Amino acid sequence: MPTFQYKALQADGTMTEGRLDAPGRPDALRQMEGRGLRPVRLVENVAAESKPANGSLAFGGFSFKFESQKVTAKALENFTRLLSSLLAAGVALSRALVILFTEASTPVASAKWKEVHDLVIDGMSLADAMAKSPDVFPRVYVAMVQAGETGGFLDVVLAQIADFQTREKELRSKVMSAMLYPCILVVLALGVLVFLLVFFIPRFQKLFASFGGALPAITQAIIVVSEFTRSYGLFVLAGVFIGSYLLRTWFLSEQGRRAWEGLMLRSPGVGPLVAQFAMARFCRMLGTLLGAGVPLVQGLRVAQKSIGNQILVDAVSTSIERVQEGGRLGQSLAECRRLFPKSVLEMVSVAEESGRLDGELIRIANVTEGDLDRQLKTVVAFAEPMLLLLVAGFIGAIFIGMLLPIFTLQQYIK
């Protein structure tokens, strides 16, 4: 019979540890409840050699399962929604966290939820415990939880976070779906071009060399590119990988990120889309927080972190300071015209005066996201034929360059 090691709270609030024998985890939990214990940790004792680590093989136990080392967005969304439901039902926070880590779908998620639980049991607030794992809980997530704990409506805020995560996932999914086909076209085009330059053209090159004579300029240019690709292609590929790594490292730095974000905002076609996406996130987050009862200034500071673009975040900071000094929200946000169009500012001002700011902000986010969806579809509709034309142009130029000498082949023979 399996042996379980447990750590639990006794009726007087003290912590105790021990072992018990049970056919399975549910039976072990029932035994603990029968003893008046509230489980904090319950682990089955398994021989070390028969329990493989995540991502490893255990040949002796015939276990070949690989586990992900990262908590997925889906697991975090499920955690948030279930925690909200448990708290709304009156379950204590510590007990709710125990339920979550014992019922987690993956070992890595269970370990992370247990880590949060242990920190909360030790006296730390839920927001501070989550802040210890920034790779799992984003800054915006932690800020919203902190606002909910401070205001005493944690269950409401968690439900709002779960809804926000669902909408964010849907919007990102739309963007990724829109970009998928163009990316596939580019990859296929590059593959075809490399095949032609490396395998196809050298065969014709030998044929042309056997007859002698002057080749057309386009054919000579294609042959030079082919020879360069075959001789230095691997070095070029290695350079691309190294350059991409260095560029990515620079982009992760504060200076590089600001430079990239500024370039994106200044781009004619991409800049307005980036600003609209950031405005939609800001409006939805602020409307969600205000609807949950978070004060305006605190909600603005949390929503500011959801924008994503540091240049726009800095621009909103001035507006927050004006609101904190007693200014109206609509007038204060006018300082950031790059993010908020005049029409949006007017709607915010009217909603602020009528006392329905939270609902209007969410409505603005819905309208903006719908407009973004239509714009993305239009961009993709234009991008697909343009990419097809570009691919056909490259491949057609290569075939024409290779066929031109064949038309004059009779002269070479004579």
GIPELIN-V980823 format. One line per field, one symbol per residue. ss: DSSP state (H for helix, E for strand, - for the rest). phi: phi as a letter, one per 20 degrees, with the letter a starting at -180 (. if undefined). psi: psi as a letter, one per 30 degrees, with the letter a starting at -180 (. if undefined). Layout:
ss->???
phi->???
psi->???
This chain:
ss->--EEEEEEE-----EEEEEEE---HHHHHHHHHH---EEEEEEE---HHH-------E----E---------HHHHHHHHHHHHHHHH----HHHHHHHHHH----HHHHHHHHHHHHHHH----HHHHHH-------HHHHHHHHHHHHH--HHHHHHHHHHHHHHHHHHHHHHHHHHHHHHHHHHHHHHHHHHHHHHHHHHHHHHHHHH-----HHHHHHHHHHHHHHHHHHHHHHHHHHHHHHHHHHHH-HHHHHHHHHHHHH---HHHHHHHHHHHHHHHHHHHHHH----HHHHHHHHHH----HHHHHHHHHHHHHHH----HHHHH--------HHHHHHHHHHHHH--HHHHHHHHHHHHHHHHHHHHHHHHHHHHHHHHHHHHHHHHHHHHHHHHHHH-HHHHH-
phi->.fdddccbeefeneeccacbdbfafgffffffffemddfdbbcffcgffedffgncdcffeldceddfecffffffffgfffffffffenffgfffffffffdffcfffgffffffffffffoeffffffffcffddfffgfffffffffencfffffffffffffffffffffffffeffgfffffffffffffffedefgffffffffemneegffffffffffffffecgffffffffffffffffffffffffffffffffefgeegffffffffffffffffffffenfgffffffffgfefnefffffffgfffffffeofffffffffdffedfffffffffffffemcfffffffffffffffffffffffffefffffffffffffffffffeegfffdffffff
psi->kkkkklklklegflkllallklfleeeeeeeeefggkjkekjkkjkkeffjllkglkjeeghkgkkkkgkkleeeeeeeeeeeeeeeffgkleeeeeeeeffgkfleeeeeeeeeeeeeeefgkleeeeeffiffejleeeeeeeeeeeefgheeeeeeeeeeeeeeeeeeeeeeeeefeeeeeeeeeeeeeeeeeeeeeeeeeeeeefffalklleeeeeeeeeeeeeeegeeeeeeeeeeeeeeeeeeefleeeeeeeeeeeefkeeeeeeeeeeeeeeeeeeeeeeeffgkleeeeeeeeeffeejeeeeeefeeeeeeeffglkeeeefffiffejleeeeeeeeeeeefgheeeeeeeeeeeeeeeeeeeeeeeeeeeeeeeeeeeeeeeeeeeeeffefefgeeeee.
